[in-house]
């Protein structure tokens, strides 16, 4: 008799057209990469409180059903974009190319370079701190089609880090230039929030058992960027119910993504427009604050309600000077953070970025020992006081750019 094994289990998912559609439709699913997936049906239970002369309990009943659990994976471009959009409550969207520019590329200073446009406004063209851009036309060949991490931006001057390879050639003014923003970006908006939910199937192929979990909303997303090893992502869900069968429910799901797993060693971080070279690790936690209420006459929740989107995190940095420490001591507000993770060492490697325009640190404790000392700095991301086409950031708590979204 066969026993289910993890390597024979397949995970597929589909965005629902309406919450907890039952059944969700067999087409349009995709297999998902995972390290683990432990989605499962949970039930409340109620026990009798009768006092009996036989000194024993006579009954218990199952109560309201719901789905809980998480999908854990290694972060890679494109793979988790739909789930990230659900966590942010906004679909990923593109930024239009900026064309017919006259650009001047400045020399390297403090590890970064400037790209100055003769007319127009970078911010009005939706170029923001924490994004990656590429110049696709106009400059010398060595400077074209390369990832450029934006660490500061004004109306006419964009300050960028070249994460891979030699610096851009100093040149200009040069006409006929085009700037492209690869992939798409999302952020938690002020209005027009989405309310996405998903169906997930666990297909245990070697024992011919299917479990389809419906009505799952993102309860929390945890992203870990260790100094060594792979970047990880854990997405926790709250859902409605499960459907079981003896055949795979989703018909011919699309293949899982094949993008390269990200590692924090291939990337960069900036704060307040300056590079942070001494970061030893970082975590991000996006809370969805989902909830449900039980109702009489139904054994599953009639709805799952979305709460506020809260973003918290923690950075660990080697203790070199007072800059990062004093962000905590002085309750500096705002402090910006932006992180770039690339999938390789090519100028056009795929990537994911996280940009937080306003964070507050709540500690700067330092360890001790016969080694380099590091500070542990937990932080809370807050809504930026302003933003949009006249600012170097969106008015949000966090923005994400994914080159394969």
Secondary structure, DSSP 8 states (H G I E B T S, - for coil): -----GGGEEEEEEE-SSTT-SS--SSS-EE---SEE--EEEEEEEE-----TT-S---EEEEEEEEEEEEEEE-BTTTTHHHHHHHHTS--B----EEEEEEEE---BTTBEEEEESSS-TGGGT--TT-EEEEEESS-GGGSS--EEEEEE-SSEEEEE--SSS----EEEEEEEEEE--SEEEE--SS------EEEEEEETTTTEEEEEEEEEEEEEEEEEESSSB-EEEEEEEE-EEEEESS-SSSS-B------B-BTTSEEEEETTEE-S-EEEEEEEEE---B----TT-SB-S--B----EEEEEEEEE--SHHHHHHHHTT-S-EEEEEEEESSSSTT--EEEEEEEEEEE---EE--SSS--EEEEEEEE---SS-STTSSS-SSS-EEEETT-
